[in-house]
Amino acid sequence: MKTSTDRILTTHVGSLPRPAKLEDLLYKVEFEEPYDPAELDVAVTEAVAEMVAQQRSWGLDIINDGEMSKTGYATYIQQRLGGFSGDSPSVRFDDLSNFPGYRKMLSRMAETRRLNRPCCTGEVVIRDREPLRKDLENLTAAAQGSDATEFFMNAASPGVISVFQSNEYYPDDDAYLDALSGVMREEYEAIANAGFVLQIDCPDLAMGRHTEYRELSEADFLKHAAMQIEALNAALANIPADRVRMHICWGNYEGPHHLDIPFETIFDVVMQAKPQGLLVESANPRHSHEWRVFETKKLPDDKIIMPGIIDSVSNYIEHPDVVADRICSYANLVGRERVIAGADCGFATFAGIGKVDPDIAYEKFRSLVAGAEIASDRLWN
């Protein structure tokens, strides 16, 4: 994983708005409706090439394929793994429980698209290796001739898969996580072996507290999070830590978030995860103060922090000076060479579902880059 000794590098979390035509094709795949596989392959390949070029045009340094081939960052596995069928219970955000009117409003806003989240109803096995092969092929081709500093590719963690696809087969959560860890290991290693930095998406370590595990005590949630990290570390056994980054967040939606577990509370558990890079949601109003955690907590010597400097659910375009202030808050505590500026979450976590207008999202990234330049000037000059 590349860092810099003379400026603040920029990156993002992963998903970016997909072309409308591609979204329609992805949903046909998702719900097993008739579609032309050749048409889908062409649409994905073209979208990846265009998105790689666009990211560089915005000025981003560390980029990816925008997750163009995936309907959802945690649900794409149903096209790759066997053992899933039926429907999982709805993901319920506990912070919305006392605000039923707002919950209904959010549901209405999402009515144009729906998610397919089957349960685990059988042994989890690899069913189709072709989607991953195509993802690697498309990003490799798009990366040729690019002057990007580095490329990464996303993959779902065992823990987040278990949150979105509930278990009705294995005897307990531990057994389910072990099975997912063993199966996902192949995908993780394939991404790393292809020369890309592997990004593991782990909202389960924070968002899980007020969704799937809202009935647990805080202590029991932390024990469960430690179990999820153990399963993740096992899957990463053959990949060097400096080739992996990990994203945690409290849910990519505009809600109260007043029941979010504090970053400080999960800090010690999260730092037990193997990945060197930590992308943590830091721009939204419930967590924008948490850079102060590093006033009392030490970032382990073998890790770097990639805080979210722009949020992913608001159409406000952050001013570059605000971006610079946020970057410097972290850099002044953990060291300028150990900070990479990122975004809170993806801008299209699920295809076709997102609050931020694509053109505004692109401007937010340009502001991120401009703010990183200001911060670099402050920190090195």
N, C-alpha and C positions, 0 to 999 in steps of 0.2 A: 504494500500500500504506500503510495507516494505522498510525501509531505513536502513542505517548502520551508526554506530558511531565509527567504527574502520577501515573501508576500503571503497574504491569506488566500488560500485556494477556495474555490466554490464548487458546490455539488447540489444534489437534491435527493429526495427519498426514493423516487422510482416511477410511479405511474404519472403519465401525462395525457392530456386530452387526445382521444383517438378520432380519426376522421369519421363522419357520420355513416358513410357506407360501410366502413369496417365494423363499427359498433353493431350495425344491423346483422352483419354476417356472424359476428361473435355470438349474438343472442340466438341465432338459428342453431349454431353448434351447441350452445348451452342447453337448449330445450329440445334438442334432437328433431329440429324441423328440417325440411329439405333445403340443401344448399349445394353450391358447386365447389368442391374442394380446391380445384385449380384456381378459381376466382378468389377464394380466401387466401391461398398461398401468395398470389400476386399482390393482393391488397396489403397483407402483412409485410411482405418484403419491401414494398414501396413505402409504406408508412414508417418502417424502421429506418430506412435510408434517409427519408425526409426529416424524421425526428432527430437523428444524430446530427444532421447538418444544421437544423434549427437550434439545437442546444449550443452548438459552437457559435452560431450567429448571435446568440444572447450573451456570449462570453463565458459560459460555464466551463469549468476545467475538467471535472470528473463526471462523466456522463454514462448513459445507458441506452437501452432500446425503447424506453418509455413504457415498457410492458404492453406493447402494441398487440401482442397475440393473446393476451389474457383478459377474460371478462372480469375477473376479480383477483386481487392479490392473494387471497386466502382460499378461494374456491376453485381456482384453475386446476387443482389437483384431480378433480373428478374426471377430467379428460385423460389423465395419465395413470391413475391408480384404480385398481379394482377393490371391491369390498364395500362399496357405497350404494345406497338406494333409498327410496322414500324421501321424507322431509325431516329436517332438523327443526326443533322448536325455534321460535323467533329469538334473535338476540335482543335482550331487554336491557336498556340502559337505566340503571336505578336513579340517576340524577333527574330523569324525566318523570318519575313516579308522582311527584307532587305538583306536576304541571301538565295535567291531561290535555288541556287545550293546545298547548304547544306541541305535545306529542302527536296529536291529530294533525296539526299543521305540517309537521315534518313528514308524516305519512303521506299526506296529500301531495307534497312536493316531490316525493319519490315514486308516485304512482305510475309515471311514464315508463319506468323500468322496474323489473323485479329480479330477485336473486334466486338461483337454484342452489339449495344447500342440502344435499342428501345426508342421511345418517350413515355411520359405519355399522353395517349389518352383516359383515363377513370378514374373513381374514384380509388384511390390507396387503396388497401385492402390486407390483408394477404391471400395468396392463398395456401401456403403449409408450414406447420410447421416442417415437417419431416427433411429437410436439417439442420436446427438449432439443432434439437434434436440429430441428428447423430453427429454433430460437438461437442456438449457438451459431449456426450457419449464417443467419441473417445479420446478427451483430458483428460477426467476424468480417463479413463482406462490407458492411457499412463503416466499419472502423478502418478499413484500408484507405490510406492516404489522409486520414483525419489527423489534425494536430492536437487533439485532446490530450490532456495530461495522463488520463487513465480512463478505463472503462470498467463498469461494474454490471452485474446482473442479479436480479432479485430472486429469492426463493422463500417460500413460506416455512416458518419454523414448525416443529412438531406441536408446540404448544398452541399456536394460533390455528392450526388445522383442527386441533381437538376442540377449540372454542367454537368454531364455525360449523364443524361437522360432528355432531354429538355421537357419543359411543353407545351402541346398543348390542355390541357383540363381545367385547373383551370384559373380563371379570371386574376390572377396576381401571381408574385413570392411569395408574402406573403401567399396567400392561398395555394399554392403548398407546401411551406415549412411547413405550419401548418399541412397539411395532412400527409406529410412524417414524421414529428415529432410524430404525434399521432400513426402512424403505427409502426415506428421503436422503439418506447418506449417498446413494448413487447420484442423485441430481446435484447435490452439493459438490461432490468430487468432480463431476463432469464439468461444471462451471469453472471451478478452479483450474482444472487441467487444461481447459481451453484458453487459459491465460487471462481470464477476467477476475476482478475482485468479486468475491461472493458477498452479497448482502442478504442477511437473514432478517426477515420481518417478524418482530416479536411484540405486537401490541398486547398479547396475553399477559405480559409481565407488568403492565400498568392498567390498561383498559379492562383486563380480566377481573380486576378487583370489584368494579361496579357493574359487571355484566354476569358472566358465567359463575363467578365465585362470590357474588354479593352476599350470600348467606353465611359465608365463612367469617370467623373472627380474623382480625388483622394478622395475628400470629399464625393461624392456620393457612391464611392466604400466602404468607411469606414462605411457609414450609412447602406449599404447593408450587410456588414460583421456583424455589430451589430445586424441586423435582423436575420441573420443566427445563431448567438450565442444565441439569444433569443429563437429561435426554438429548438436549441440543449438543452439549459438549461431546457426548459419545458419537453423535453423527458427524462431528467435525474432527474426529480423532486423527485423520490422515492429512488434514489441511493446516498449514502454518497459520498461526494467529494473525500475522501481518498480511494475510491474504483474505481476511474476513472482516466485515463491518456488520453491525447489528442495529436495527431500528426499534425503538420503543416509543409508544405514545399512549394517550388516554382516550383515543377514539377520534376519528377524523369527521366530526360532525359539529355543527354549531349548536351547542346546548349549554345548560348551566355549569356543568363540570364541577359543581361545588362538592361533590362526593368523591372526586379523584383522590387516589392515594398519593401523598406527597412524594416527590422524587427523593427527598432525604430518607424517607422510610424504606424505600426499595433499593437504595444506593448500594448497600453492602452486598445484598443478594445479587443484584445485576452485575456488579463488578467481578463476580465469580465466573461469568460467562467467558468463553475462550476468545471471542473476536477482539481484535485490537481497537477497532473503531466503534464508537458509540454515537449513533444519531438519536438525539433526544429532543422531544417537542419542547420548545422554549419561547415561542413567540406569542402563543395565545395568552389571554389575560389571566388565566388561572395558573400559569406556569412561567410567565416572563420574569418573575423575580427569582427563579430558582438557580440562577447563576451563583447566588449567594451561598448555595450549598458548599461550594468549593472554598468558602472562607473557613469552614470547619472540617470538611472532608477532603482528603487528599486523592487526587486522580492517580491511580496506580501508574508506576513508572512505565509500564509496558502498554499503556493505552493512550488514545487520542480522543478528543471530543469533537463532535460535529453537531453543534446546536442548531435547532431550527430558528432561523433569523427572520424568515417571512412566514406568515401563516397561510394555511391552505383552504380555509373556509370563508374568508372575507374578501370582498372585492375592493377593499382599500389597497392602494399601492403604497407600500412603506417608503418613506422618504430615505434616500441614501444616508443621510446623517443619522437617522434612527438605526438603520442597519449597522452603521459603523459603531455607534454607541453600544449596541448589543454585542457585537463581535469583541470589542475592547473589554467589555465587562468580563468575558470569559478569559481572554488572552492575558489580561493583567493578573489573573489568579492562577492559571494553569500553565502559562507560557505561550508565547505567540506561535512557536513552531508546532504546538500540539492542538491547534484549533483549525478546523475547516468549516467554512460557513455553509449551512444548508437550509432546508425548508422543514416546516413542522411535519408534514405528511405528503402523500401523493395528491396531485390535483385531479386525478380520475381514478380513485381507489377501486371503484367498480365502474365499468364502462357505461357511459351515459348517465351516471349519477354523480353530480358534483355541483356545488353552488357557484364556483368561480368561473366567469366567462373565460374561454380559452385565450382570447386576445389580452385580457387583463392579466391572466396568469403569466403570459409571456413578458408583459411589462414588469410584473413583480420580480421575475428573474433578472431582468436588466437592472432593476433597482438593487437587487442583491449584489450583482457584480460591481455596480458603481459604488455601493457602500463598502464592499470589500477593498476596493482601491483606496478609498478614504481611510479606512482602518489601517491598511498596510502603510500608508504614508505616516499616520500617527505612530504606529508601533515600531517602524524601522528608521524614521527620520527625525 
